[in-house]
């Protein structure tokens, strides 16, 4: 059902409002068709009976020449304003109202009680109903208050029904909104945690089930943070121990005479240090860093300048809001890994970014050899190395793209690879910012 609302609050309103509207519609229909029609029928019958009595008096009993006794009797006894008109044709039928309950009911009762030609007007005057009865010698003209033939105060019931329903709905929606608010807060907290942002001022609130879900979320967050802290502590110890051994190797090599062998060993140690940093960065995930506001154009320019210092050609383009909220060092490492990977295998790189509607999209294009479609997902696996297209002689650990995607997903986004218009590879980083 695509037409149904998607939000929980809107759907809850629909669940509450729909039965009330249907119930009121049924009650109003029954009231109109039964009570209103029945009351109108009885009032119209009484009015037709009064007019029938006046007709009988006019036709069967003697009366004054100007029918003053009849008009006086009608006013005093029946509450009708009556006049006697000369005999003549009745006026043409008046237009029927859209809602013709009174017109239809009164016509039926006059036909049943009087059985004479008649003409009625229930539209002309809002407070009076005009009735004309054609007799043998004269025409009886009577004006009756509309309330004598019609249940005119029935709208009060509808006003009370609709008014009370609106008040109760307003109260229900107010309480419903208060019940939905903790669920929305839980969703925002989970979203912030998924994007690596701090979850502040979140407490279990609302109904019992919502409190249970909120407490489960807090327990999960605590376990994740404790696990990350334990892993970070362990990796710090491992890093310290390994760096100590590498430093010892450097000192021992520094004491030896310089030769081709010592220079080769120093290069191996430097490569091992670089590999160690990559392993630790991948395992650590940089999740302990806090989210901060970053000026994206400055970050892109600094990364491009760093790449240009290595002799590579890099062009930078940016559109949209300059400020983003990310973990600065982690996000810079993500883009740096992608930019470095592109610069290794290409002569020209384009770094472009767009920030629109809360979404940051960074695109890195190069004119290198590219990657086959079947390998564009495999290259994100840790320690995966291509054996074609890209140069396998270039040193590396096979963790650059894995670290970059891990950082992007830690921000609630992702990285995709595609063919570049420049002929090489395109890396697209998309994160909510």
Secondary structure, DSSP 8 states (H G I E B T S, - for coil): -TTS--SHHHHHHHHHHHHHHHHHHHHHHHIIIIIIHHHHHHHHHHHHHHHHHHHHHHHHS---TT-HHHHHHIIIII--EEEEEES----------SS-HHHHHHHHHHHHHT-S-EEEESSS-SSEEEEEEE-SSEEEEEEEEGGGTS-TTTHHHHHHHHHHHHHHHHHHHHHHHHHHHHHHHHHHHHHHHHTT----S----SSHHHHHHHHHHHHHHHHHHHHHHHHHHHHHHHHHHHHHHHHHHHHHHHHS---HHHHHHHHHHHHHHHHHHHHHHHHHTTTTS--EEEEHHHHHHHHHHHHHTTT-EEEEEEEE-SEEEE-HHHHHHHHHHHHHHHHHH-SEEEEEEEEETTEEEEEEEE-S----GGGTTGGGSTT---SSSS-TTS---S-HHHHHHHHHHHTT-EEEEEE-TTSSEEEEEEEE-
